[in-house]
C-alpha cells in the first residue's frame, strides 16, 4: 500500500484531531491517519 496523505495534509489532519470536539469526526480522522500509516482494515474498523 502507499501513503494517501501528503505530509502537509497529515499535519493538518493531526491538528484537526486535537481541535475537533465531535467524537465521531475525531474517529473518522483517526481512521484516515491509521490507514495512511498502512494499518490493515481490521485496525481501521476497530478505530471506527
N, CA and C atoms as an extended XYZ file, in Angstrom:
144
Properties=species:S:1:pos:R:3:atomname:S:1:resname:S:1:resid:I:1 pbc="F F F"
N         0.840       -1.187        0.000 N   UNK     1
C         0.000        0.000        0.000 CA  UNK     1
C         0.885        1.250        0.000 C   UNK     1
N         0.305        2.314       -0.427 N   UNK     2
C         1.053        3.561       -0.457 CA  UNK     2
C         0.358        4.603        0.405 C   UNK     2
N         1.075        5.630        0.735 N   UNK     3
C         0.517        6.710        1.553 CA  UNK     3
C        -0.508        7.491        0.736 C   UNK     3
N        -1.587        7.892        1.397 N   UNK     4
C        -2.638        8.641        0.713 CA  UNK     4
C        -2.595       10.126        1.049 C   UNK     4
N        -1.864       10.480        2.115 N   UNK     5
C        -1.798       11.874        2.531 CA  UNK     5
C        -0.393       12.430        2.326 C   UNK     5
N        -0.333       13.675        1.885 N   UNK     6
C         0.958       14.353        1.841 CA  UNK     6
C         1.332       14.722        3.271 C   UNK     6
N         2.564       15.063        3.505 N   UNK     7
C         2.979       15.425        4.865 CA  UNK     7
C         2.223       16.648        5.375 C   UNK     7
N         1.919       17.577        4.495 N   UNK     8
C         1.164       18.773        4.880 CA  UNK     8
C        -0.257       18.405        5.304 C   UNK     8
N        -0.913       17.554        4.532 N   UNK     9
C        -2.276       17.129        4.863 CA  UNK     9
C        -2.294       16.315        6.155 C   UNK     9
N        -1.255       15.490        6.345 N   UNK    10
C        -1.182       14.681        7.553 CA  UNK    10
C        -1.102       15.584        8.786 C   UNK    10
N        -0.279       16.611        8.730 N   UNK    11
C        -0.156       17.559        9.841 CA  UNK    11
C        -1.493       18.259       10.079 C   UNK    11
N        -2.165       18.638        8.996 N   UNK    12
C        -3.471       19.290        9.103 CA  UNK    12
C        -4.491       18.367        9.780 C   UNK    12
N        -4.515       17.091        9.392 N   UNK    13
C        -5.435       16.126        9.995 CA  UNK    13
C        -5.123       15.937       11.481 C   UNK    13
N        -3.832       15.874       11.837 N   UNK    14
C        -3.449       15.710       13.237 CA  UNK    14
C        -3.900       16.898       14.073 C   UNK    14
N        -3.796       18.094       13.522 N   UNK    15
C        -4.272       19.289       14.226 CA  UNK    15
C        -5.788       19.244       14.393 C   UNK    15
N        -6.487       18.794       13.350 N   UNK    16
C        -7.941       18.689       13.423 CA  UNK    16
C        -8.382       17.690       14.492 C   UNK    16
N        -7.643       16.609       14.635 N   UNK    17
C        -7.977       15.617       15.670 CA  UNK    17
C        -7.907       16.258       17.047 C   UNK    17
N        -6.903       17.091       17.265 N   UNK    18
C        -6.766       17.741       18.575 CA  UNK    18
C        -7.822       18.821       18.799 C   UNK    18
N        -8.232       19.511       17.741 N   UNK    19
C        -9.169       20.628       17.871 CA  UNK    19
C       -10.634       20.221       17.877 C   UNK    19
N       -10.963       19.156       17.185 N   UNK    20
C       -12.350       18.767       16.990 CA  UNK    20
C       -12.949       18.236       18.280 C   UNK    20
N       -14.143       18.711       18.598 N   UNK    21
C       -14.844       18.269       19.802 CA  UNK    21
C       -15.800       17.117       19.504 C   UNK    21
N       -16.200       16.975       18.249 N   UNK    22
C       -17.120       15.908       17.853 CA  UNK    22
C       -16.367       14.575       17.813 C   UNK    22
N       -16.784       13.649       18.671 N   UNK    23
C       -16.094       12.363       18.797 CA  UNK    23
C       -16.152       11.560       17.496 C   UNK    23
N       -17.297       11.550       16.817 N   UNK    24
C       -17.420       10.798       15.563 CA  UNK    24
C       -16.460       11.324       14.506 C   UNK    24
N       -16.357       12.634       14.431 N   UNK    25
C       -15.441       13.237       13.453 CA  UNK    25
C       -13.991       12.903       13.802 C   UNK    25
N       -13.663       12.930       15.095 N   UNK    26
C       -12.312       12.570       15.523 CA  UNK    26
C       -11.988       11.138       15.123 C   UNK    26
N       -12.947       10.239       15.314 N   UNK    27
C       -12.727        8.839       14.962 CA  UNK    27
C       -12.479        8.677       13.472 C   UNK    27
N       -13.231        9.400       12.657 N   UNK    28
C       -13.026        9.318       11.205 CA  UNK    28
C       -11.648        9.843       10.817 C   UNK    28
N       -11.233       10.939       11.432 N   UNK    29
C        -9.908       11.489       11.151 CA  UNK    29
C        -8.814       10.511       11.583 C   UNK    29
N        -8.989        9.899       12.746 N   UNK    30
C        -8.009        8.917       13.226 CA  UNK    30
C        -7.952        7.706       12.306 C   UNK    30
N        -9.088        7.314       11.772 N   UNK    31
C        -9.125        6.170       10.855 CA  UNK    31
C        -8.340        6.480        9.585 C   UNK    31
N        -8.499        7.683        9.059 N   UNK    32
C        -7.747        8.075        7.855 CA  UNK    32
C        -6.254        8.102        8.161 C   UNK    32
N        -5.887        8.632        9.319 N   UNK    33
C        -4.476        8.668        9.694 CA  UNK    33
C        -3.916        7.256        9.866 C   UNK    33
N        -4.687        6.372       10.456 N   UNK    34
C        -4.237        4.988       10.634 CA  UNK    34
C        -4.075        4.297        9.285 C   UNK    34
N        -5.020        4.518        8.398 N   UNK    35
C        -4.933        3.922        7.062 CA  UNK    35
C        -3.697        4.437        6.336 C   UNK    35
N        -3.411        5.710        6.531 N   UNK    36
C        -2.233        6.300        5.901 CA  UNK    36
C        -0.945        5.694        6.447 C   UNK    36
N        -0.980        5.238        7.689 N   UNK    37
C         0.190        4.592        8.292 CA  UNK    37
C         0.265        3.112        7.937 C   UNK    37
N        -0.555        2.680        6.991 N   UNK    38
C        -0.575        1.334        6.440 CA  UNK    38
C        -1.039        0.298        7.473 C   UNK    38
N        -1.946        0.713        8.349 N   UNK    39
C        -2.613       -0.258        9.211 CA  UNK    39
C        -3.611       -1.011        8.351 C   UNK    39
N        -3.882       -2.248        8.711 N   UNK    40
C        -4.822       -3.010        7.893 CA  UNK    40
C        -6.267       -2.591        8.202 C   UNK    40
N        -7.186       -3.053        7.390 N   UNK    41
C        -8.580       -2.622        7.505 CA  UNK    41
C        -9.198       -3.038        8.826 C   UNK    41
N        -8.703       -4.092        9.446 N   UNK    42
C        -9.236       -4.530       10.736 CA  UNK    42
C        -8.896       -3.524       11.829 C   UNK    42
N        -7.693       -2.964       11.792 N   UNK    43
C        -7.314       -1.932       12.742 CA  UNK    43
C        -8.151       -0.683       12.554 C   UNK    43
N        -8.350       -0.309       11.305 N   UNK    44
C        -9.149        0.874       10.994 CA  UNK    44
C       -10.601        0.652       11.434 C   UNK    44
N       -11.129       -0.531       11.220 N   UNK    45
C       -12.503       -0.840       11.642 CA  UNK    45
C       -12.637       -0.763       13.157 C   UNK    45
N       -11.607       -1.173       13.875 N   UNK    46
C       -11.658       -1.109       15.327 CA  UNK    46
C       -11.671        0.333       15.816 C   UNK    46
N       -10.981        1.219       15.123 N   UNK    47
C       -10.982        2.640       15.462 CA  UNK    47
C       -12.377        3.220       15.303 C   UNK    47
N       -13.038        2.818       14.216 N   UNK    48
C       -14.379        3.328       13.941 CA  UNK    48
C       -15.394        2.661       14.838 C   UNK    48
